[in-house]
């Protein structure tokens, strides 16, 4: 199924011990640019999440936000570092022994326990970063569900794009048929124009058929767009077939749209007629609209 590169997915898992919230957002990008923002304790599982995402998206700038709240009471520990406290006390005694004689009356005063634990690194607050297998699985399961919702959103948007492009292709097909119908009329009108001009200049004298045929052949070669319209029909059919494929098709559609635009440019450059020029301009406009839509397709 055709998928848009714009999508959103969210999933949340809540237990008595924790809450895991995951959001996925994506916009257009030429390649797959995946950015995952994780809590520090989940960093080791980034590769696993990247591998999971490969099943759901091939292109797009994808941002993943993983939030974690720990409700358990054993995730934080207050730790007293006795060696650090002893180091402070030893340093105080050494300083007193070294400089006490230089400052008479300055007696050594030991800090109180309250003062001691306020010194840097004597007491630290440490978070338990250990992750058990059940929590790891919970993160991956939550992420997988967010990915499924993300994929569904992209598929839904992709279906809208597909229908819109098909409508535009049908209109382009009509424009190409109008151009095909107009081309013979241009040649007939040019022939009549030559004959009228000759009659105006030479009176009743008839123009030589060989000269007229040569002139018409040269003119027809300049304005003939048969090759371009045939290729346009082929590109339209190819694009319609491609829209029904399951794999990522954005790059192929973009290439086909470029080829269609090239043919439209050639038709416009050959156009020697107001009606044909108007049809060619309308053709280019519709192809450009399709190219804009294709930029959103994976």
C-alpha positions in Angstrom: 0.0 0.0 0.0 1.2 3.5 -0.9 2.5 5.4 2.1 3.0 9.1 2.8 6.2 10.3 4.4 4.2 12.4 6.8 2.9 10.5 9.8 2.4 10.4 13.6 2.1 7.5 16.1 1.9 7.4 19.8 1.7 4.7 22.5 1.8 4.7 26.2 2.3 1.8 28.7 1.5 2.5 32.4 2.1 0.0 35.3 2.4 0.4 39.1 6.1 0.8 38.8 6.6 2.9 35.6 5.2 4.8 32.6 6.6 4.5 29.1 5.5 7.1 26.5 6.6 6.9 22.9 5.9 9.4 20.1 6.9 9.1 16.4 6.7 12.0 14.0 7.9 12.1 10.4 8.2 14.6 7.5 9.5 14.4 3.9 13.2 13.5 3.3 15.1 12.1 0.5 16.5 9.2 2.6 15.6 7.6 5.9 16.9 10.0 8.6 15.9 8.4 12.0 16.6 10.3 15.2 15.8 8.6 18.5 15.8 10.5 21.8 16.0 8.2 24.7 16.4 8.4 28.5 20.0 7.6 29.5 19.1 4.3 31.0 17.7 3.1 27.6 20.7 4.1 25.4 21.8 0.5 25.1 18.6 -0.4 23.3 18.8 2.2 20.5 20.0 -0.3 17.9 17.1 -2.6 18.7 14.6 0.2 18.2 16.3 1.2 14.9 15.9 -2.4 13.6 12.2 -2.4 14.6 11.7 0.9 12.7 13.1 -0.7 9.5 10.0 -2.8 9.2 7.7 0.2 9.2 9.5 3.0 7.2 12.0 3.2 4.4 12.2 7.0 3.8 11.5 10.2 5.7 12.9 12.3 8.5 11.6 10.4 11.5 11.9 11.7 15.1 11.2 9.3 18.0 10.7 10.5 21.5 10.9 8.0 24.4 9.8 9.2 27.9 10.2 7.1 31.0 8.8 7.8 34.5 9.8 5.4 37.4 7.2 5.1 40.2 9.1 2.5 42.2 10.8 3.4 45.5 14.1 1.5 44.9 15.3 3.4 41.8 17.2 6.1 43.8 19.8 5.5 46.5 21.5 7.9 48.9 25.1 6.8 49.2 27.7 8.0 51.8 31.3 7.9 50.6 33.4 7.3 53.7 36.7 7.4 51.9 35.8 10.9 50.6 34.8 12.1 54.1 38.1 10.7 55.5 40.0 12.5 52.8 38.5 15.8 53.9 39.4 15.1 57.6 43.0 14.1 56.7 43.4 17.2 54.6 42.2 19.4 57.5 44.6 17.8 59.9 47.5 18.2 57.5 46.7 21.8 56.9 46.5 22.5 60.6 49.9 20.8 61.2 51.6 22.7 58.4 50.2 26.1 59.1 49.0 26.1 62.7 52.2 27.7 64.0 52.0 30.5 61.6 48.6 31.5 62.8 48.7 31.5 66.7 45.4 31.0 68.4 43.8 29.4 65.3 42.9 26.0 66.9 41.7 23.1 64.7 38.0 22.8 64.7 36.5 19.6 63.3 33.3 20.0 61.2 30.1 18.6 62.5 28.5 15.6 60.8 26.0 17.9 59.1 28.8 20.1 57.8 30.8 17.1 56.6 28.0 15.6 54.5 27.5 18.9 52.8 31.0 18.8 51.4 31.1 17.8 47.7 30.8 14.1 46.9 30.6 13.0 50.5 26.9 12.1 50.0 25.6 11.5 46.5 22.1 10.6 45.0 22.5 7.7 42.6 19.8 6.4 40.2 19.6 2.7 39.7 20.2 2.3 35.9 19.9 -1.4 35.8 17.2 -2.6 33.4 15.6 -5.9 33.8 14.5 -8.0 30.8 10.8 -7.3 31.4 11.4 -3.5 31.2 13.4 -3.9 28.0 10.6 -5.9 26.5 8.0 -3.4 27.6 10.0 -0.6 25.9 10.2 -2.6 22.6 6.6 -3.7 22.7 5.4 -0.1 23.3 7.7 1.1 20.5 6.3 -1.6 18.2 2.7 -0.5 18.9 3.6 3.1 18.2 5.2 2.1 14.9 2.0 0.3 13.9 0.0 3.4 14.6 2.6 5.5 12.8 2.4 3.2 9.7 -1.4 3.3 9.7 -1.3 7.1 9.7 1.1 7.1 6.8 -1.0 4.6 4.8 -4.2 6.6 5.4 -2.5 9.8 4.1 -0.9 7.8 1.3 -4.3 6.6 0.1 -5.5 10.2 -0.2 -2.4 11.0 -2.2 -2.9 8.1 -4.5 -6.5 9.1 -5.2 -5.5 12.6 -5.9 -2.7 11.6 -8.2 -5.0 9.3 -10.1 -7.5 12.1 -10.7 -4.8 14.3 -12.0 -3.5 11.6 -14.3 -7.0 11.2 -15.7 -7.1 14.9 -16.5 -3.6 14.8 -18.0 -4.7 12.0 -20.2 -7.6 14.2 -21.5 -5.2 17.1 -22.1 -2.9 14.8 -24.2 -5.9 13.6 -26.3 -6.8 17.2 -26.9 -3.3 18.0 -28.1 -3.4 14.9 -30.4 -6.7 16.1 -31.9 -5.4 19.7 -32.3 -2.1 18.8 -34.1 -3.7 17.7 -37.5 -5.9 20.8 -37.4 -2.9 23.0 -37.1 -1.4 21.5 -40.3 -4.7 21.8 -42.2 -5.0 25.5 -41.1 -1.4 26.1 -42.1 -2.0 24.6 -45.6 -5.1 26.8 -46.1 -3.1 29.8 -44.9 -0.4 29.2 -47.6 -3.0 28.8 -50.3 -4.8 31.9 -49.3 -1.5 33.9 -49.3 -0.6 32.6 -52.7 -4.0 33.4 -54.1 -3.7 36.9 -52.6 -0.3 37.5 -54.2 -0.7 35.6 -57.5 -4.4 35.9 -58.2 -6.0 32.7 -59.6 -2.7 31.0 -60.3 -2.3 27.6 -58.5 0.7 26.8 -56.4 2.9 23.9 -57.4 1.9 20.8 -55.5 5.5 19.8 -55.0 6.4 23.1 -53.5 3.3 23.0 -51.3 4.1 19.4 -50.1 7.7 20.4 -49.3 6.5 23.4 -47.3 4.0 21.4 -45.4 6.5 18.6 -44.7 9.0 21.1 -43.2 6.3 22.8 -41.1 4.9 19.4 -39.9 8.4 18.3 -38.8 8.6 21.4 -36.7 5.3 21.2 -35.0 4.7 17.4 -34.9 4.3 16.2 -31.3 3.3 12.6 -32.0 6.4 11.1 -30.3 5.9 13.3 -27.2 2.2 12.3 -26.8 2.9 8.6 -27.3 5.6 8.8 -24.6 3.2 10.7 -22.3 0.6 8.0 -22.7 3.3 5.4 -21.8 4.4 7.4 -18.7 0.8 7.9 -17.5 0.2 4.1 -17.8 3.5 3.4 -16.0 2.7 5.8 -13.2 -0.8 4.3 -12.7 0.7 0.8 -12.5 3.3 1.9 -10.1 0.7 3.4 -7.8 -0.7 -0.1 -7.2 2.6 -1.6 -6.0 3.3 -2.4 -2.4 7.0 -1.4 -2.1 8.2 2.2 -1.7 7.6 3.9 -5.0 8.3 7.6 -4.3 11.6 7.7 -6.2 10.2 6.0 -9.3 7.2 8.2 -9.4 9.4 11.3 -9.1 11.5 10.0 -12.1 8.3 9.4 -14.2 7.1 12.9 -13.3 10.3 14.4 -14.5 10.0 12.5 -17.8 6.5 13.7 -18.2 7.5 17.3 -17.6 10.3 16.9 -20.2 7.8 15.8 -22.8 5.4 18.7 -21.9 8.3 21.2 -22.3 9.0 19.8 -25.8 5.4 20.1 -26.8 5.3 23.7 -25.6 8.5 24.6 -27.4 6.9 23.2 -30.7 3.6 24.8 -30.2 2.9 27.3 -33.0 -0.7 27.7 -32.1 -2.5 29.5 -29.2 -4.8 26.6 -28.5 -2.0 24.1 -28.4 0.1 26.4 -26.2 -2.7 26.8 -23.8 -3.2 23.0 -23.6 0.6 22.5 -23.1 0.7 25.1 -20.3 -2.2 23.4 -18.6 -0.4 20.0 -19.0 2.8 21.4 -17.4 0.7 22.8 -14.5 -0.9 19.5 -13.8 2.3 17.6 -14.0 3.9 20.0 -11.5 1.0 19.5 -9.1 1.7 15.7 -9.3 5.4 16.3 -8.7 4.5 18.2 -5.5 2.3 15.4 -4.3 5.0 12.8 -5.1 7.4 14.5 -2.7 5.2 13.3 0.1 5.3 9.6 -1.0 7.7 7.1 0.6 
